[in-house]
Amino acid sequence: MANWLEPIERGRPAAVPASTRTRTIQRDGRVSFERAVERFSENHTSPKNGRPYSRTSRANIRGNLLGGPLRMFRERNGVTYIDEWTDAVAAEYLRWLQYDMGRDSATIRAPSP
């Protein structure tokens, strides 16, 4: 497991751990969090230019959503499937990231309505 406190090495694509590549869709039809991230990164377009995300952007999305503190939080809270990631869980994650992990609130605060 990578140490999320270490700086990101530039020029190397973020690898998706083998454990996240297996069993992404269960027999009951539920989609894993990891598979949902893959679908998002592969199928969405950039709001800036309307083109599909670049390889670098897809790697950044995977790294941010599948690694580091979000992965730790999801494992601790048992969030395996995308339907378990609710607005209440997301709000708890942001609270945990700011207060328990000591992240700067300016970098994680949601925009004002």
QUIVENNOR-V101951 format. One record per pair of residues at least 4 apart in sequence whose C-alpha atoms are under 6 Angstrom apart, sorted by the first residue. I is the first residue (numbers start at 1). J is the second residue. Records with the same first field share a line. If there is no record, write none. Layout:
I: J  J
This chain:
4: 68
13: 59
14: 59  63
24: 32  35
25: 30  31  32
26: 30
31: 81
32: 80  81  82
33: 80  81  82
39: 43
40: 44
41: 58
45: 50  51  52  53
46: 50  51  52  53
53: 57
61: 65
62: 66
63: 67
66: 71
67: 71
74: 78  79
79: 84
85: 89
93: 97
95: 99
96: 100
97: 101  103
98: 102  103  105
105: 109
